[in-house]
């Protein structure tokens, strides 16, 4: 594989505390730093350690509803020749967390992607909740609908109410359909018409 990590990236890559990865021009994962493995381990990620993802296309790990958003961002970064970025949520069962993703094309080597934790966070609109009776969220087929971006769960009887439910983030064995809540749809796809959109 003729992939060359630029020296200025190499110098900081492995020791950087943020989650860094490099994609080639075909968006295959060519390098991940130690921060990637730490983040995967802390968040219970299965099958996504560095050795397991190297050489695979990044879109194998991106939920369907976010594909167009990331396609646009990667293309924009490859074209731009300077840093571009956006904020996103990745909360744990108990802690509201926001991250910033910065992307930049690197000479002859595709894209460098940097994910940084944002310490000065917005206050979340809702607090995490513990539910005793999960029938509010689980369909008759045993499925829950979770937002692929903010990981809130939709109430069955009200498609516009999405709650941050701790147990659904902890319990990774559930059957989940990934959609987008209206707030994340508006943030990620501002050009999309919202009414009647099924997520
Ligand atoms: Zn959302």
py3Dmol code that shows the C-alpha trace and the ligand (Angstrom):
import py3Dmol

protein = """\
ATOM      1  CA  UNK A   1       0.000   0.000   0.000  1.00  0.00           C
ATOM      2  CA  UNK A   2       1.609   3.251  -1.083  1.00  0.00           C
ATOM      3  CA  UNK A   3       0.340   5.387   1.708  1.00  0.00           C
ATOM      4  CA  UNK A   4       2.689   7.921   3.219  1.00  0.00           C
ATOM      5  CA  UNK A   5       1.839   9.694   6.455  1.00  0.00           C
ATOM      6  CA  UNK A   6       3.163  13.273   6.179  1.00  0.00           C
ATOM      7  CA  UNK A   7       5.954  13.984   8.643  1.00  0.00           C
ATOM      8  CA  UNK A   8       4.179  16.910  10.320  1.00  0.00           C
ATOM      9  CA  UNK A   9       1.273  14.577  11.084  1.00  0.00           C
ATOM     10  CA  UNK A  10       3.537  11.746  12.209  1.00  0.00           C
ATOM     11  CA  UNK A  11       5.232  13.923  14.811  1.00  0.00           C
ATOM     12  CA  UNK A  12       2.066  14.618  16.789  1.00  0.00           C
ATOM     13  CA  UNK A  13      -0.238  11.832  15.712  1.00  0.00           C
ATOM     14  CA  UNK A  14       0.236   9.020  18.218  1.00  0.00           C
ATOM     15  CA  UNK A  15       0.718  11.148  21.315  1.00  0.00           C
ATOM     16  CA  UNK A  16      -2.125  13.598  20.678  1.00  0.00           C
ATOM     17  CA  UNK A  17      -4.793  13.211  23.353  1.00  0.00           C
ATOM     18  CA  UNK A  18      -7.600  13.738  20.860  1.00  0.00           C
ATOM     19  CA  UNK A  19      -9.044  11.053  18.610  1.00  0.00           C
ATOM     20  CA  UNK A  20      -7.173  11.277  15.306  1.00  0.00           C
ATOM     21  CA  UNK A  21      -7.430   9.299  12.121  1.00  0.00           C
ATOM     22  CA  UNK A  22      -6.260   9.535   8.544  1.00  0.00           C
ATOM     23  CA  UNK A  23      -8.343   8.633   5.504  1.00  0.00           C
ATOM     24  CA  UNK A  24      -6.943   8.092   2.056  1.00  0.00           C
ATOM     25  CA  UNK A  25      -8.544   9.696  -0.999  1.00  0.00           C
ATOM     26  CA  UNK A  26     -10.986   6.758  -1.204  1.00  0.00           C
ATOM     27  CA  UNK A  27     -11.927   7.364   2.457  1.00  0.00           C
ATOM     28  CA  UNK A  28     -10.333   4.190   3.760  1.00  0.00           C
ATOM     29  CA  UNK A  29      -8.945   4.352   7.307  1.00  0.00           C
ATOM     30  CA  UNK A  30      -5.163   4.371   6.976  1.00  0.00           C
ATOM     31  CA  UNK A  31      -4.052   5.310  10.497  1.00  0.00           C
ATOM     32  CA  UNK A  32      -5.705   5.816  13.903  1.00  0.00           C
ATOM     33  CA  UNK A  33      -3.928   7.114  16.993  1.00  0.00           C
ATOM     34  CA  UNK A  34      -3.911   5.823  20.557  1.00  0.00           C
ATOM     35  CA  UNK A  35      -6.797   8.220  21.331  1.00  0.00           C
ATOM     36  CA  UNK A  36      -8.984   6.192  18.967  1.00  0.00           C
ATOM     37  CA  UNK A  37      -8.439   2.974  20.940  1.00  0.00           C
ATOM     38  CA  UNK A  38      -8.945   4.739  24.280  1.00  0.00           C
ATOM     39  CA  UNK A  39     -12.210   6.282  23.084  1.00  0.00           C
ATOM     40  CA  UNK A  40     -13.455   2.954  21.681  1.00  0.00           C
ATOM     41  CA  UNK A  41     -12.655   1.163  24.939  1.00  0.00           C
ATOM     42  CA  UNK A  42     -14.250   3.850  27.141  1.00  0.00           C
ATOM     43  CA  UNK A  43     -17.441   3.790  25.095  1.00  0.00           C
ATOM     44  CA  UNK A  44     -17.849   0.036  24.880  1.00  0.00           C
ATOM     45  CA  UNK A  45     -17.157  -0.041  21.147  1.00  0.00           C
ATOM     46  CA  UNK A  46     -17.030  -3.605  19.844  1.00  0.00           C
ATOM     47  CA  UNK A  47     -15.077  -4.491  16.711  1.00  0.00           C
ATOM     48  CA  UNK A  48     -13.722  -0.972  16.248  1.00  0.00           C
ATOM     49  CA  UNK A  49     -10.211  -1.153  17.709  1.00  0.00           C
ATOM     50  CA  UNK A  50      -7.448   0.136  15.479  1.00  0.00           C
ATOM     51  CA  UNK A  51      -6.337  -3.235  14.180  1.00  0.00           C
ATOM     52  CA  UNK A  52      -9.924  -4.072  13.258  1.00  0.00           C
ATOM     53  CA  UNK A  53     -10.697  -0.901  11.293  1.00  0.00           C
ATOM     54  CA  UNK A  54      -7.477  -0.249   9.377  1.00  0.00           C
ATOM     55  CA  UNK A  55      -7.935  -0.438   5.622  1.00  0.00           C
ATOM     56  CA  UNK A  56     -11.730  -0.364   5.835  1.00  0.00           C
ATOM     57  CA  UNK A  57     -13.895   2.376   4.418  1.00  0.00           C
ATOM     58  CA  UNK A  58     -15.055   4.920   7.012  1.00  0.00           C
ATOM     59  CA  UNK A  59     -18.633   4.579   5.779  1.00  0.00           C
ATOM     60  CA  UNK A  60     -18.767   1.034   7.161  1.00  0.00           C
ATOM     61  CA  UNK A  61     -18.927   2.738  10.568  1.00  0.00           C
ATOM     62  CA  UNK A  62     -21.315   5.588   9.811  1.00  0.00           C
ATOM     63  CA  UNK A  63     -25.072   5.097  10.204  1.00  0.00           C
ATOM     64  CA  UNK A  64     -27.088   5.374   6.999  1.00  0.00           C
ATOM     65  CA  UNK A  65     -28.854   8.604   7.996  1.00  0.00           C
ATOM     66  CA  UNK A  66     -25.512  10.387   8.476  1.00  0.00           C
ATOM     67  CA  UNK A  67     -23.907   9.220   5.235  1.00  0.00           C
ATOM     68  CA  UNK A  68     -24.876  12.198   3.095  1.00  0.00           C
ATOM     69  CA  UNK A  69     -23.745  14.632   5.773  1.00  0.00           C
ATOM     70  CA  UNK A  70     -20.306  13.023   6.045  1.00  0.00           C
ATOM     71  CA  UNK A  71     -19.955  12.611   2.282  1.00  0.00           C
ATOM     72  CA  UNK A  72     -20.465  16.356   1.958  1.00  0.00           C
ATOM     73  CA  UNK A  73     -18.024  17.186   4.779  1.00  0.00           C
ATOM     74  CA  UNK A  74     -15.245  14.908   3.498  1.00  0.00           C
ATOM     75  CA  UNK A  75     -15.654  16.280  -0.016  1.00  0.00           C
ATOM     76  CA  UNK A  76     -15.643  19.863   1.285  1.00  0.00           C
ATOM     77  CA  UNK A  77     -12.471  19.233   3.323  1.00  0.00           C
ATOM     78  CA  UNK A  78     -10.679  17.570   0.400  1.00  0.00           C
ATOM     79  CA  UNK A  79     -11.499  20.567  -1.773  1.00  0.00           C
ATOM     80  CA  UNK A  80     -10.914  23.313   0.772  1.00  0.00           C
ATOM     81  CA  UNK A  81      -7.218  22.899   1.555  1.00  0.00           C
ATOM     82  CA  UNK A  82      -7.757  24.338   5.044  1.00  0.00           C
ATOM     83  CA  UNK A  83      -9.427  23.188   8.238  1.00  0.00           C
ATOM     84  CA  UNK A  84     -13.177  22.836   8.276  1.00  0.00           C
ATOM     85  CA  UNK A  85     -15.172  21.688  11.283  1.00  0.00           C
ATOM     86  CA  UNK A  86     -18.418  21.204  13.125  1.00  0.00           C
ATOM     87  CA  UNK A  87     -19.640  20.228  16.596  1.00  0.00           C
ATOM     88  CA  UNK A  88     -21.488  17.040  17.429  1.00  0.00           C
ATOM     89  CA  UNK A  89     -22.889  15.273  20.460  1.00  0.00           C
ATOM     90  CA  UNK A  90     -21.676  11.975  21.826  1.00  0.00           C
ATOM     91  CA  UNK A  91     -23.096  11.664  25.324  1.00  0.00           C
ATOM     92  CA  UNK A  92     -22.514   8.774  27.685  1.00  0.00           C
ATOM     93  CA  UNK A  93     -25.445   7.315  29.670  1.00  0.00           C
ATOM     94  CA  UNK A  94     -24.815   9.961  32.334  1.00  0.00           C
ATOM     95  CA  UNK A  95     -22.711  12.762  30.935  1.00  0.00           C
ATOM     96  CA  UNK A  96     -23.666  15.213  28.210  1.00  0.00           C
ATOM     97  CA  UNK A  97     -20.688  15.537  25.898  1.00  0.00           C
ATOM     98  CA  UNK A  98     -19.950  17.578  22.844  1.00  0.00           C
ATOM     99  CA  UNK A  99     -17.042  17.170  20.484  1.00  0.00           C
ATOM    100  CA  UNK A 100     -15.603  19.184  17.666  1.00  0.00           C
ATOM    101  CA  UNK A 101     -14.593  17.431  14.477  1.00  0.00           C
ATOM    102  CA  UNK A 102     -11.949  19.219  12.417  1.00  0.00           C
ATOM    103  CA  UNK A 103     -10.948  17.945   8.987  1.00  0.00           C
ATOM    104  CA  UNK A 104      -8.133  18.931   6.691  1.00  0.00           C
ATOM    105  CA  UNK A 105      -6.712  17.536   3.500  1.00  0.00           C
ATOM    106  CA  UNK A 106      -3.069  16.495   3.763  1.00  0.00           C
ATOM    107  CA  UNK A 107      -0.706  16.512   0.837  1.00  0.00           C
ATOM    108  CA  UNK A 108      -1.146  13.409  -1.325  1.00  0.00           C
ATOM    109  CA  UNK A 109      -2.607  11.527   1.589  1.00  0.00           C
ATOM    110  CA  UNK A 110      -6.322  12.216   1.850  1.00  0.00           C
ATOM    111  CA  UNK A 111      -7.726  13.616   5.058  1.00  0.00           C
ATOM    112  CA  UNK A 112      -6.687  14.131   8.645  1.00  0.00           C
ATOM    113  CA  UNK A 113      -9.656  14.014  11.041  1.00  0.00           C
ATOM    114  CA  UNK A 114      -9.355  15.333  14.605  1.00  0.00           C
ATOM    115  CA  UNK A 115     -12.064  14.800  17.223  1.00  0.00           C
ATOM    116  CA  UNK A 116     -11.694  17.017  20.287  1.00  0.00           C
ATOM    117  CA  UNK A 117     -13.728  17.005  23.459  1.00  0.00           C
ATOM    118  CA  UNK A 118     -15.279  20.415  24.139  1.00  0.00           C
ATOM    119  CA  UNK A 119     -14.877  21.221  27.824  1.00  0.00           C
ATOM    120  CA  UNK A 120     -17.037  24.342  27.779  1.00  0.00           C
ATOM    121  CA  UNK A 121     -20.269  22.764  26.799  1.00  0.00           C
ATOM    122  CA  UNK A 122     -23.719  24.050  26.156  1.00  0.00           C
ATOM    123  CA  UNK A 123     -26.184  22.989  28.782  1.00  0.00           C
ATOM    124  CA  UNK A 124     -28.141  20.056  27.395  1.00  0.00           C
ATOM    125  CA  UNK A 125     -31.782  20.756  26.646  1.00  0.00           C
ATOM    126  CA  UNK A 126     -32.768  17.718  28.652  1.00  0.00           C
ATOM    127  CA  UNK A 127     -31.208  15.765  31.479  1.00  0.00           C
ATOM    128  CA  UNK A 128     -30.685  12.007  31.229  1.00  0.00           C
ATOM    129  CA  UNK A 129     -33.630  10.062  32.548  1.00  0.00           C
ATOM    130  CA  UNK A 130     -33.948   6.646  34.119  1.00  0.00           C
ATOM    131  CA  UNK A 131     -37.137   4.936  33.041  1.00  0.00           C
ATOM    132  CA  UNK A 132     -38.778   2.141  35.028  1.00  0.00           C
ATOM    133  CA  UNK A 133     -41.236   1.214  32.312  1.00  0.00           C
ATOM    134  CA  UNK A 134     -39.642   1.200  28.892  1.00  0.00           C
ATOM    135  CA  UNK A 135     -42.910   0.534  27.007  1.00  0.00           C
ATOM    136  CA  UNK A 136     -42.991   4.272  26.333  1.00  0.00           C
ATOM    137  CA  UNK A 137     -40.077   3.755  23.948  1.00  0.00           C
ATOM    138  CA  UNK A 138     -40.179   0.135  22.784  1.00  0.00           C
ATOM    139  CA  UNK A 139     -42.348  -0.872  19.828  1.00  0.00           C
ATOM    140  CA  UNK A 140     -44.467  -4.024  19.829  1.00  0.00           C
ATOM    141  CA  UNK A 141     -41.675  -5.616  17.789  1.00  0.00           C
ATOM    142  CA  UNK A 142     -39.167  -4.827  20.562  1.00  0.00           C
ATOM    143  CA  UNK A 143     -37.460  -2.058  18.604  1.00  0.00           C
ATOM    144  CA  UNK A 144     -36.332   1.328  19.882  1.00  0.00           C
ATOM    145  CA  UNK A 145     -35.766   4.326  17.590  1.00  0.00           C
ATOM    146  CA  UNK A 146     -32.559   6.153  18.459  1.00  0.00           C
ATOM    147  CA  UNK A 147     -31.157   9.296  16.884  1.00  0.00           C
ATOM    148  CA  UNK A 148     -27.910   8.327  15.161  1.00  0.00           C
ATOM    149  CA  UNK A 149     -26.415  11.723  16.025  1.00  0.00           C
ATOM    150  CA  UNK A 150     -27.435  12.679  19.588  1.00  0.00           C
ATOM    151  CA  UNK A 151     -28.495   9.147  20.657  1.00  0.00           C
ATOM    152  CA  UNK A 152     -31.778  10.277  22.151  1.00  0.00           C
ATOM    153  CA  UNK A 153     -34.650   7.783  21.981  1.00  0.00           C
ATOM    154  CA  UNK A 154     -38.047   8.514  20.459  1.00  0.00           C
ATOM    155  CA  UNK A 155     -41.251   8.077  22.405  1.00  0.00           C
ATOM    156  CA  UNK A 156     -43.527   5.663  20.607  1.00  0.00           C
ATOM    157  CA  UNK A 157     -46.700   7.705  20.874  1.00  0.00           C
ATOM    158  CA  UNK A 158     -45.089  10.988  19.960  1.00  0.00           C
ATOM    159  CA  UNK A 159     -42.624  11.050  17.096  1.00  0.00           C
ATOM    160  CA  UNK A 160     -41.435  14.537  18.005  1.00  0.00           C
ATOM    161  CA  UNK A 161     -40.334  13.792  21.545  1.00  0.00           C
ATOM    162  CA  UNK A 162     -36.878  12.326  21.923  1.00  0.00           C
ATOM    163  CA  UNK A 163     -35.420  11.687  25.377  1.00  0.00           C
ATOM    164  CA  UNK A 164     -31.916  11.027  26.602  1.00  0.00           C
ATOM    165  CA  UNK A 165     -32.544   7.638  28.203  1.00  0.00           C
ATOM    166  CA  UNK A 166     -29.539   6.326  30.100  1.00  0.00           C
ATOM    167  CA  UNK A 167     -30.464   2.642  30.025  1.00  0.00           C
ATOM    168  CA  UNK A 168     -30.725   2.499  26.250  1.00  0.00           C
ATOM    169  CA  UNK A 169     -27.174   3.819  25.960  1.00  0.00           C
ATOM    170  CA  UNK A 170     -25.879   1.344  28.530  1.00  0.00           C
ATOM    171  CA  UNK A 171     -27.761  -1.652  27.197  1.00  0.00           C
ATOM    172  CA  UNK A 172     -26.115  -2.241  23.837  1.00  0.00           C
ATOM    173  CA  UNK A 173     -27.872  -5.554  23.201  1.00  0.00           C
ATOM    174  CA  UNK A 174     -31.147  -3.943  22.125  1.00  0.00           C
ATOM    175  CA  UNK A 175     -32.703  -3.899  18.690  1.00  0.00           C
ATOM    176  CA  UNK A 176     -32.277  -0.324  17.504  1.00  0.00           C
ATOM    177  CA  UNK A 177     -33.431   1.462  14.390  1.00  0.00           C
ATOM    178  CA  UNK A 178     -31.321   4.535  13.746  1.00  0.00           C
ATOM    179  CA  UNK A 179     -33.049   7.704  12.616  1.00  0.00           C
ATOM    180  CA  UNK A 180     -32.515  11.399  13.170  1.00  0.00           C
ATOM    181  CA  UNK A 181     -34.450  13.523  15.634  1.00  0.00           C
ATOM    182  CA  UNK A 182     -35.881  16.801  14.267  1.00  0.00           C
ATOM    183  CA  UNK A 183     -33.213  18.895  16.009  1.00  0.00           C
ATOM    184  CA  UNK A 184     -30.317  16.922  14.555  1.00  0.00           C
ATOM    185  CA  UNK A 185     -31.992  16.831  11.141  1.00  0.00           C
ATOM    186  CA  UNK A 186     -32.197  20.612  11.165  1.00  0.00           C
ATOM    187  CA  UNK A 187     -28.555  20.871  12.281  1.00  0.00           C
ATOM    188  CA  UNK A 188     -27.070  18.324   9.875  1.00  0.00           C
ATOM    189  CA  UNK A 189     -29.324  18.852   6.873  1.00  0.00           C
ATOM    190  CA  UNK A 190     -30.468  22.469   7.022  1.00  0.00           C
ATOM    191  CA  UNK A 191     -31.574  22.325   3.395  1.00  0.00           C
ATOM    192  CA  UNK A 192     -34.068  19.547   4.059  1.00  0.00           C
ATOM    193  CA  UNK A 193     -37.800  20.131   4.398  1.00  0.00           C
ATOM    194  CA  UNK A 194     -38.791  19.054   7.911  1.00  0.00           C
ATOM    195  CA  UNK A 195     -42.586  18.508   7.935  1.00  0.00           C
ATOM    196  CA  UNK A 196     -43.712  14.914   7.435  1.00  0.00           C
ATOM    197  CA  UNK A 197     -40.174  13.647   7.516  1.00  0.00           C
ATOM    198  CA  UNK A 198     -40.082  10.137   8.955  1.00  0.00           C
ATOM    199  CA  UNK A 199     -36.922   9.322  10.778  1.00  0.00           C
TER     200      UNK A 199
END
"""
ligand_1 = """\
1
ZN
Zn -30.696 13.886 17.583
"""
view = py3Dmol.view(width=600, height=400)
view.addModel(protein, "pdb")
view.setStyle({"model": 0}, {"cartoon": {"style": "trace"}})
view.addModel(ligand_1, "xyz")
view.setStyle({"model": 1}, {"stick": {}})
view.zoomTo()
view.show()
